[in-house]
Amino acid sequence: MWPHGCPYRQALERWGNQHQVTVDITSIASYGTILGCVSSGAGVSLVPAGFFEQFKRTGNIRGYTFSELFPVQNYFIKNSRIDRHHSRNAFETLLRAELNDV
């Protein structure tokens, strides 16, 4: 899992505590390394659905969902001191359009 502060790590820790499951978590700050560890059978991980979908075939990994796991909140953050940034502004516009349709 990612180091302390990662919402996926916190969700896994919370789930383990609720079920009296001891979770020995190694801190790894790279999805590529996490995938390599899981692919080799060295452990399991809780990752974003998009990451799993992208690498499930190449990593020969299997995914499971648990309704008990709380959804992880994601944030779009930006530097408020920078007014104009073409790519960021285009992405923000796209997000607003998509989220308004939900």
C-alpha positions as CSV (number, residue, x, y, z in Angstrom):
1,M,0.0,0.0,0.0
2,W,0.9,3.6,-0.3
3,P,2.4,5.2,2.9
4,H,0.3,6.6,5.8
5,G,-2.2,9.2,4.7
6,C,-3.4,7.2,1.6
7,P,-7.2,6.9,1.7
8,Y,-7.0,3.4,0.2
9,R,-4.6,2.3,3.0
10,Q,-7.0,3.8,5.6
11,A,-9.9,2.0,4.0
12,L,-8.0,-1.3,4.2
13,E,-6.9,-0.7,7.8
14,R,-10.5,0.2,8.8
15,W,-11.8,-3.0,7.1
16,G,-9.2,-5.1,8.8
17,N,-10.0,-3.6,12.2
18,Q,-13.8,-4.2,11.7
19,H,-13.2,-7.9,11.0
20,Q,-10.4,-8.5,13.5
21,V,-8.0,-9.2,10.6
22,T,-4.4,-8.4,11.2
23,V,-3.2,-6.4,8.2
24,D,0.6,-6.2,7.9
25,I,1.1,-3.3,5.5
26,T,4.3,-2.5,3.7
27,S,4.6,1.1,2.4
28,I,5.3,1.3,-1.3
29,A,4.9,4.6,-3.1
30,S,4.6,3.2,-6.7
31,Y,1.6,1.5,-8.3
32,G,4.1,-0.4,-10.6
33,T,5.9,-1.8,-7.6
34,I,2.6,-2.7,-5.9
35,L,1.5,-4.5,-9.0
36,G,4.8,-6.3,-9.2
37,C,4.4,-7.5,-5.6
38,V,0.8,-8.7,-6.1
39,S,1.7,-10.4,-9.4
40,S,4.5,-12.3,-7.8
41,G,2.3,-13.5,-5.0
42,A,4.0,-11.5,-2.3
43,G,0.8,-9.9,-1.1
44,V,-2.5,-8.2,-1.9
45,S,-3.4,-4.5,-2.2
46,L,-6.4,-2.2,-2.3
47,V,-6.1,0.0,-5.4
48,P,-8.4,2.3,-7.5
49,A,-10.7,0.4,-9.9
50,G,-9.1,2.2,-12.9
51,F,-5.6,0.9,-12.0
52,F,-6.9,-2.6,-11.6
53,E,-8.8,-2.5,-14.9
54,Q,-5.7,-1.2,-16.7
55,F,-3.3,-3.8,-15.4
56,K,-5.4,-6.9,-14.6
57,R,-4.3,-8.8,-17.7
58,T,-0.7,-7.9,-17.8
59,G,-0.2,-8.5,-14.1
60,N,-2.2,-11.8,-14.1
61,I,-4.1,-10.5,-11.1
62,R,-7.7,-11.0,-9.9
63,G,-9.8,-8.3,-8.3
64,Y,-12.6,-8.5,-5.7
65,T,-15.0,-5.8,-4.5
66,F,-16.4,-5.6,-0.9
67,S,-19.5,-3.7,-0.3
68,E,-18.3,-3.0,3.2
69,L,-15.3,-0.9,2.0
70,F,-16.2,2.7,2.1
71,P,-15.9,4.6,-1.1
72,V,-12.6,6.5,-1.3
73,Q,-13.1,10.2,-1.9
74,N,-11.0,11.7,-4.6
75,Y,-10.1,15.3,-5.0
76,F,-9.1,17.5,-8.0
77,I,-6.6,19.9,-6.6
78,K,-4.9,22.9,-8.2
79,N,-2.6,25.7,-7.2
80,S,-4.9,28.7,-6.5
81,R,-2.1,31.2,-7.2
82,I,-1.8,30.2,-10.9
83,D,-4.7,31.8,-12.8
84,R,-4.1,30.4,-16.3
85,H,-3.0,27.0,-17.2
86,H,-4.4,25.7,-20.5
87,S,-4.3,21.9,-19.8
88,R,-5.6,22.3,-16.2
89,N,-8.4,24.6,-17.2
90,A,-9.5,22.3,-20.1
91,F,-9.4,19.3,-17.7
92,E,-11.4,21.3,-15.1
93,T,-14.0,22.2,-17.7
94,L,-14.3,18.6,-18.8
95,L,-14.8,17.5,-15.1
96,R,-17.4,20.1,-14.5
97,A,-19.3,19.1,-17.6
98,E,-19.2,15.4,-16.7
99,L,-20.1,15.8,-13.1
100,N,-23.0,18.1,-13.9
101,D,-24.5,15.2,-16.0
102,V,-24.4,12.8,-13.0
